[in-house]
């Protein structure tokens, strides 16, 4: 099967490419570094020739709501247009659990992304994922100020990017996959158990032998700040839960570095 992966060099996309190729599929990598740009449209028509399914694993270049919204709406318009001309049968899009409860920021941009994709002429399945194990280190770096890293007090059900990639690949190949009922347009996937972001970051730092101190904070200026702490990012009852746990993932990845 010929499958195109948008954001093929990103955190999830590179795993999707690998999973599909291991499964014997013909994979088209869509990324600027591969000569295909979903924003300008350069190379997109050629890249989608003969493609049966598109997996959109791209992330916006900015966490700011307006910039992210512009990115996703432009990319969606170009993918739907070029995909229709190429007779692409379906698309699979990765998104974020709980985004429809938020009013601003990157999550609000992802809501617009979902709606734009689902309203297009090509059938779309959306896989909402919990925050990735790999995202913890990114947040630690973003919050670092001297010897302290300030992180939001967040409850989540951390999941490995590779696990999400496997579910996306399943949806692309057979249209149902491991992530829920075949008829649902929006599915969820998360890790095996709820986690505290602050506790996960503390484990990461300890594993690395770093003397950095992790401190949980709230931002009252953010109208959505309470949602992070009250479980809005946790999966619903019909979500697919899949390992490894953050502890198991941490032991495997950090011991290998």
N, C-alpha and C positions, 0 to 999 in steps of 0.2 A: 504494500500500500504506500502511496506517495503522500507524505504529510509535511506541511510547512510549519515551522516553529518561529513565531515572532518573538523577538527578545532572546534569540538563541544563545547568546553569550552571557546572559544574566544569571542571577542566583538560582532560579528555577529552570530557566530555559536550557542551560547547559546540561542539566540532569535529564530533561525531557529528550533532548537530542541523543544522549547516550542510551537511555532506556529504549527508545525506538530503534536505534541502530542495532543494539543487542538483540532486539526482537526481529531483526531482518527487514525492517522497513526502509524505504527510500526517503531520506529526510532532506528537506530544503531549509537551510539556515537563513533566517531573515534578520539582519542586523546591519547597522551602518558599516561596521567593520567588514561585513561580507558583501558590501556593494549594493545593499537594498535598503531604501529609506521609506518607512511607512508614512512619514510626514510630508515629504516632497513627492512621494510616489515613484521616485527614481528606481527603476529596476523591478518594480513590484509586479507588473503584468508578466514579465518574463519569468519571475520566480514562481508565480502561481500556475503556470502552464502545466496542465495535467495533474494538479494537486487535488486530492479528494477531500482532505480535511485540513483546516488551519487551527493550530493551537496558539492562542494569544497569551504569551507569558511576559509581555513587556511591562515594565514599570516606568512611570513618568520620571522625567529628569529633575523635577523639583517637587518638594513636599507642599509647596504653596498651592492653595486651592485653585486660583485662576489659571496659573500656568499648567497645572496638572490637568484641569478640565479641558483646556485648549488642546493639549497633547492627545488626550484620549479621544475627544470628539473628532479631531482631524484624522487620527490613525484609524478610527472605526469607519469613518466615511470612505477613506481610501481603500481599506481592506474589503468592505462590503461591495464597493463599486468594482474593484479589480477582481474580487472573488466571484461576483455574479457573472462577469464577462468570461471568466475562466471556468465557469460551471462547477465551482467548489460545492460539495454536497452539504457540508456542515462546518461549524466552528465550535471550538471549546475555549472558554475564557477563564483565567484564574482571577479570583477576586478575594475579598476579605470578609470573614465572619463578622456580623453585627453592624455593617456599615450603614444600613438603613435606619439605625437608631441615632446616628450622629448628624449634626447640623452644619458642620464646616470642615475645612482642612482637606487633606488628601483623601480621607474617607468619603467625603461628600463628592469629590471628583470621581471616585470609583463608582458611586451610585449612578452618576450621569453616564459613565462608561458602560455599566451594565444595561441601562435602559436603551442607550443608543444601539448597542449590539443586538439586544433582544427585539428591537423594532425593525431591524434590517430584513432584507429579503432572504437571507441565508439562515437556516435553522441554527440556533445557538444553544449550547449548554453552558451554564456558569458554575464553576466550582469555587465556592467560597472556602478559604483556608484560614486556619488560625495563624498566629504569628510564628515565623520559622525559628527553629533552634538557632540558625545562623544569624538571625536578626539581633540576638542578645548582644553579641560583641559589637555590632554596629551602634546600637543604642548606648552602650558603655562609652564608646569613642565620642559620640555626639554630646554626651553629658559630662565629659571630663573637664574639670576645672582644677588644675593643679593636682593635688593628691586625692581629690574627691571626684566621683562621678555621680551626678544627680539624675536619677531615673524616675519616671512616673510610677506611682503606685498602681500597678496594673495586674489584674487577674486575667490569665489567658490559659490556653491549653496547647502549649507549644508543640509544634510538629516539625519533623525534618523535611527540608526542601526536597530531598530524594523521594520521600514518601508521597508528597504532593505530586511530584513529577510522574511517578508510577500511576497514580490515579488519573492524571490528565491523559497519559498515554492510553490507558484502558478506555477512557471515554472516546478518544479519537478513533481507536481501532474498531470497537464494537458498538459504540453509541450508548452503552450502559455503564460498564466498568464497575469498579469496586465501591464507588462513592454514591450509592443510593439507588432509588427506584428509577427504572428506565424512562418513565414518563415525566419525571420532574425536570423543570428547566433550570432551577437553582438548587444545587446540592452543597453539602458541607463536609469538610474533612478536618480532623483535629488530632492531636496527640492523645495518648492513653489516659491522661489525668490532668486536672487543673494545676496550674503553677502560679507562683508569684514571680513577677519579672525581677523584683529586687533580690529575691532569694536565688533565682537562677543566675543572675549576674554575679552575686556573691560567690556561688559555686564555681563559676567560670574563672573569676579572678584568683580564687584559692588554688584552683587546678593549675593555673599558670604561674603561681608563686609571686604574683604581683602584690605590692603593698598598697595599691589603690583602695580607697574606702568607698563603698557603695551606699548612697543615701537616697531613700525614697521621698519624693516630693509631690505635692499637688499644685495645680495652677488655677486658682480661683478665677482668673481672668478668662480662662477657657470655658465657654458655656457647657462643654461636653466633659469636663474633667471628672465629674462624679461617675460617668459611665465606665471609665477605665477601672475604677475600684469596685463597682457593684456587679461586675460580671457580664456586662454587655458584649464583651468579646468572646464569651464562652459559647461553645456549640449548642445547638438545639438537640432535642431528644432523638431526632432521626439522622443525626450526623454519623458518618463513618469515623471510627476511632482506630488509629493505627500507630504502631510504634516506629522507631524506638522511643523510650522515654528520654527526657533531657539528660538525665544522669547517664544512661547507657550511651547516648550519642556523644556526650562530653568525654566519657572515658575512651571511646573509640577514636574520636577525632583529635583530641588534644594529646593523646599518647602517640599519635602518628606524626605529630609536628615536631 
